[in-house]
């Protein structure tokens, strides 16, 4: 090992690379990058390791799975074409969006020159040009009829709450109230797997999409299972413009859960918004929540659901954190039914 000044610890390496420490550890565990060891046995990254890790991060940003990254770094470039095509499509979509905003600015400036002041709402949309969706509805039991409002639907929104908080009823009501939304139930084993296979046999286009997604997930470390197959069949099916998914982690081990989240985050622009109900720390990794993600908390005391920012100290953050459990713990508590009052 060279002079210590040339080497940095994993936390600093992750910061410079713009990835999480968890992601960097995953690169190490899969053998994609090998940090050196200090005399005291600590992992450290030097110039060579940083270059390698930077290449991995860049390929991951293109949407490649860990297995695909390994093949590309090994000299096999066959996975690059579809990844680059998707990246190009995303860039072109962003160019069209920016061009539309520029045109709106031009029109407003022409109006100003003619003495026409634009509405404030129009100016607000220039700052946040993405389409805003607003939904408002009366909350179901166990709430007391309060109104819930949601603005700015993100590509990924997590719905979380402790047992008995009403999050399932909230999620179902949200799916009913959102424009053109569907609800994907948690029946993803046994008969659910057989039904999914029948749907795939009847729909070759859906089968091709699911097989492609499954191959990516397996390359990411997920094991094939009925639960994963049913989940993918629901996610990849044509239909509603938005989808509310009941307990994403149902039937999936930790590797599959982490792979699913990596898969959902790699979707390109225009992908339909997903609302993911969960209590798993592998699905909702608070350290990995990005700007295109949101959290809705259903509190234990049946206060109205609220949006929670994903940083320590934010109102509701600790309550969200206490709702989450590791996949191993979640697997032991699956099927538990919260107490409900007897029917009158």
C-alpha positions in Angstrom: 0.0 0.0 0.0 1.3 3.4 -1.0 1.4 6.6 1.2 -1.8 6.8 3.2 -2.6 10.2 1.8 -3.5 8.6 -1.5 -6.1 6.3 0.1 -9.5 7.0 1.6 -12.0 5.1 3.6 -15.2 3.6 2.1 -17.5 6.4 3.4 -15.4 9.1 1.8 -15.1 7.0 -1.4 -18.9 6.7 -1.6 -19.3 10.4 -1.1 -16.9 11.3 -3.9 -18.5 8.7 -6.2 -22.0 10.0 -5.4 -23.2 6.5 -4.3 -24.3 5.2 -1.0 -22.0 3.2 1.3 -24.4 0.3 0.9 -24.0 0.4 -2.9 -20.2 0.5 -2.5 -20.3 -2.5 -0.1 -22.4 -4.4 -2.7 -19.8 -3.8 -5.4 -17.2 -5.3 -3.0 -19.4 -8.3 -2.0 -20.0 -9.2 -5.7 -16.3 -8.9 -6.5 -16.6 -6.0 -8.8 -14.1 -3.9 -6.9 -11.5 -4.9 -4.3 -10.4 -2.3 -1.7 -6.9 -2.7 -0.2 -6.4 -3.2 3.5 -4.5 -0.9 5.8 -2.0 -2.2 8.3 -4.8 -2.2 10.9 -7.0 -4.2 8.6 -9.4 -1.4 7.5 -10.7 -1.2 3.9 -9.3 1.7 1.9 -9.6 3.0 -1.7 -6.7 4.2 -3.7 -6.6 5.8 -7.2 -7.0 2.4 -9.0 -9.9 1.3 -6.9 -11.6 4.7 -7.3 -11.3 4.5 -11.1 -12.8 1.0 -11.0 -15.6 2.0 -8.7 -16.4 5.1 -10.8 -16.7 2.9 -13.9 -19.1 0.6 -12.0 -21.2 3.5 -10.8 -21.4 4.9 -14.3 -22.6 1.6 -15.7 -25.1 1.2 -12.9 -26.4 4.7 -13.8 -27.1 3.4 -17.3 -29.4 0.7 -15.7 -27.1 -2.3 -15.9 -27.5 -5.1 -13.3 -24.5 -6.2 -11.3 -24.2 -9.3 -13.6 -24.3 -7.0 -16.7 -21.7 -4.7 -15.2 -19.4 -7.6 -14.6 -19.8 -8.7 -18.2 -19.1 -5.3 -19.6 -16.1 -4.8 -17.4 -14.9 -8.2 -18.6 -15.0 -7.0 -22.3 -18.5 -8.2 -23.3 -20.4 -5.2 -24.6 -23.7 -6.8 -25.7 -25.6 -5.4 -22.8 -24.6 -1.8 -23.6 -26.9 -1.3 -26.7 -30.3 -1.6 -24.9 -29.0 0.4 -21.9 -27.7 3.2 -24.2 -30.9 3.1 -26.2 -32.9 3.6 -23.0 -30.6 6.3 -21.8 -30.9 8.1 -25.2 -34.7 7.9 -25.0 -34.5 9.5 -21.5 -32.3 12.3 -22.7 -34.5 13.0 -25.7 -37.6 13.1 -23.4 -35.8 15.6 -21.2 -34.9 17.7 -24.2 -38.5 17.8 -25.3 -39.6 18.8 -21.8 -37.1 21.6 -21.6 -38.1 22.8 -25.0 -41.7 23.0 -23.9 -40.8 25.0 -20.8 -38.6 27.4 -23.0 -41.6 27.9 -25.3 -43.8 28.7 -22.3 -41.3 31.2 -21.0 -41.2 32.8 -24.5 -45.0 33.1 -24.6 -45.1 34.6 -21.1 -42.4 37.2 -22.0 -44.4 38.2 -25.1 -47.5 38.6 -22.9 -45.5 40.8 -20.5 -44.3 42.9 -23.4 -48.0 43.4 -24.3 -48.9 44.3 -20.7 -50.4 40.9 -19.8 -49.3 39.6 -16.4 -49.3 35.8 -16.2 -51.1 34.0 -13.4 -48.9 33.1 -10.4 -49.8 29.5 -10.9 -48.4 29.6 -14.4 -45.1 30.9 -13.0 -45.0 28.2 -10.4 -45.3 25.6 -13.1 -42.2 27.0 -14.8 -40.3 26.3 -11.6 -41.7 22.9 -11.3 -42.6 21.9 -14.9 -43.5 18.3 -14.2 -47.3 17.7 -14.3 -48.8 17.9 -10.8 -51.5 15.5 -9.8 -53.8 16.5 -7.0 -56.1 14.0 -5.3 -58.4 14.7 -2.3 -60.7 12.2 -0.6 -62.4 11.4 2.7 -60.3 9.0 4.8 -61.9 5.7 5.5 -62.2 3.9 8.9 -60.3 4.1 11.3 -60.1 7.8 10.6 -63.0 10.1 11.4 -63.8 11.4 7.9 -60.9 13.8 7.6 -59.8 14.8 4.1 -56.5 13.7 2.7 -54.8 15.7 -0.1 -51.9 14.6 -2.2 -50.0 16.9 -4.6 -47.0 16.3 -6.8 -47.2 12.5 -7.3 -43.6 11.1 -7.5 -42.4 8.1 -9.5 -42.1 6.2 -6.2 -44.1 6.8 -3.1 -43.9 4.6 0.0 -46.9 4.0 2.2 -45.9 3.0 5.7 -47.4 2.6 9.1 -47.5 0.2 12.1 -49.9 -2.7 12.4 -53.4 -1.5 12.9 -52.7 2.0 11.5 -55.1 1.6 8.6 -52.5 1.8 5.9 -54.1 -1.0 3.8 -57.5 0.7 3.8 -55.7 4.0 3.1 -53.9 2.4 0.1 -57.0 0.9 -1.3 -58.9 4.2 -0.9 -56.0 6.0 -2.6 -56.1 3.6 -5.5 -59.9 4.4 -5.9 -59.4 8.1 -5.7 -56.3 8.6 -8.0 -57.1 9.1 -11.7 -56.8 5.9 -13.6 -55.1 3.9 -10.8 -55.1 0.2 -10.0 -54.4 -1.9 -6.8 -52.1 -4.9 -6.9 -52.9 -7.2 -4.0 -50.5 -9.2 -2.0 -51.7 -12.7 -3.1 -48.4 -13.7 -4.8 -47.9 -17.3 -3.9 -49.8 -20.6 -4.6 -52.7 -19.9 -6.8 -51.4 -16.4 -7.5 -48.3 -17.9 -9.2 -50.5 -20.2 -11.4 -52.7 -17.3 -12.4 -49.6 -15.2 -13.3 -48.3 -18.0 -15.5 -51.6 -18.3 -17.3 -51.6 -14.5 -17.9 -48.1 -14.7 -19.3 -49.0 -17.6 -21.6 -52.0 -15.7 -22.9 -50.0 -12.4 -23.5 -46.7 -12.9 -25.3 -45.8 -9.2 -25.1 -46.2 -9.3 -21.3 -44.3 -12.5 -21.1 -41.4 -10.9 -23.0 -41.3 -7.9 -20.6 -41.5 -10.1 -17.5 -38.7 -12.4 -18.8 -36.5 -9.4 -19.5 -37.2 -7.9 -16.1 -36.6 -11.3 -14.4 -33.3 -11.8 -16.2 -32.2 -8.4 -14.9 -33.3 -9.1 -11.4 -31.5 -12.5 -11.3 -28.4 -10.7 -12.5 -28.9 -8.4 -9.5 -28.9 -11.3 -7.1 -32.6 -12.2 -6.9 -33.8 -15.8 -6.9 -36.7 -16.8 -9.0 -40.0 -17.4 -7.1 -43.7 -17.4 -7.6 -43.9 -14.2 -5.5 -41.4 -12.4 -7.7 -43.1 -13.7 -10.9 -46.6 -12.5 -9.8 -45.2 -9.1 -8.7 -43.5 -8.6 -12.1 -46.6 -9.7 -14.0 -48.5 -7.0 -12.1 -45.8 -4.3 -12.5 -45.2 -5.0 -16.2 -48.9 -5.4 -17.3 -50.5 -2.7 -19.4 -53.3 -0.9 -17.8 -53.7 1.8 -15.1 -51.7 5.0 -15.3 -50.7 4.6 -11.6 -50.4 1.5 -9.5 -50.8 1.0 -5.7 -48.9 -2.2 -4.6 -49.8 -4.0 -1.4 -46.8 -5.0 0.7 -44.2 -5.2 -1.9 -41.9 -7.5 0.2 -44.5 -10.3 0.5 -42.8 -13.6 -0.2 -39.4 -12.0 -1.2 -36.1 -12.5 0.6 -33.7 -9.6 1.2 -31.7 -10.1 -2.1 -34.9 -10.1 -4.1 -36.3 -7.0 -2.3 -33.1 -5.0 -2.9 -33.0 -6.1 -6.5 -36.7 -5.1 -7.0 -35.9 -1.6 -5.6 -32.9 -1.3 -7.9 -35.1 -2.3 -10.8 -37.8 0.2 -10.0 -35.3 3.0 -9.6 -33.8 2.4 -13.0 -37.1 3.0 -14.9 -36.9 5.7 -17.5 -38.9 8.9 -17.8 -42.6 8.5 -18.3 -42.8 5.3 -16.2 -46.1 5.2 -14.3 -46.0 6.3 -10.7 -46.0 3.5 -8.1 -47.3 3.6 -4.5 -45.5 0.9 -2.6 -46.9 -0.2 0.8 -44.2 -1.7 2.9 -42.7 -2.2 6.3 -39.3 -3.6 5.1 -36.1 -1.7 5.5 -34.9 -3.3 2.3 -37.8 -1.7 0.3 -37.7 1.6 2.1 -34.0 2.3 2.7 -34.2 5.7 4.3 -30.6 6.4 3.4 -31.3 5.8 -0.3 -34.6 7.8 -0.8 -34.0 10.2 -3.7 -35.7 13.4 -4.9 -38.1 11.4 -7.1 -39.4 9.5 -4.1 -41.9 10.3 -1.3 -43.1 8.8 2.0 -46.6 8.7 3.4 -46.9 7.8 7.0 -50.1 6.4 8.6 -49.5 7.2 12.3 -50.3 4.7 15.0 -52.7 7.1 16.7 -54.9 7.4 13.6 -54.0 11.0 13.0 -54.4 11.7 9.2 -51.7 10.3 7.0 -48.9 12.8 6.3 -45.9 13.1 4.0 -42.6 12.7 5.7 -39.2 14.0 4.5 -36.5 11.3 4.5 -33.9 13.0 6.7 -33.3 12.6 10.5 -35.0 15.3 12.5 -37.8 15.8 10.0 -41.3 15.6 11.5 -42.4 11.9 11.4 -39.0 10.6 10.4 -38.5 8.6 13.7 -42.0 7.2 13.5 -41.2 6.0 9.9 -38.0 4.4 11.1 -39.6 2.6 13.9 -42.1 1.0 11.5 -39.4 -0.6 9.4 -37.9 -4.0 10.1 -35.3 -6.1 8.3 -36.5 -8.7 5.8 -35.8 -11.5 8.2 -38.0 -9.9 10.9 -40.7 -9.1 8.3 -40.7 -12.7 7.1 -41.4 -13.9 10.7 -44.3 -11.4 11.2 -46.0 -11.9 7.8 -49.6 -12.9 8.2 -50.1 -11.3 11.5 -53.5 -9.7 11.7 -54.1 -6.5 13.6 -56.9 -6.3 16.1 -60.1 -4.8 14.8 -63.3 -4.0 16.8 -66.1 -6.5 16.5 -68.9 -5.6 14.0 -71.8 -3.8 15.6 
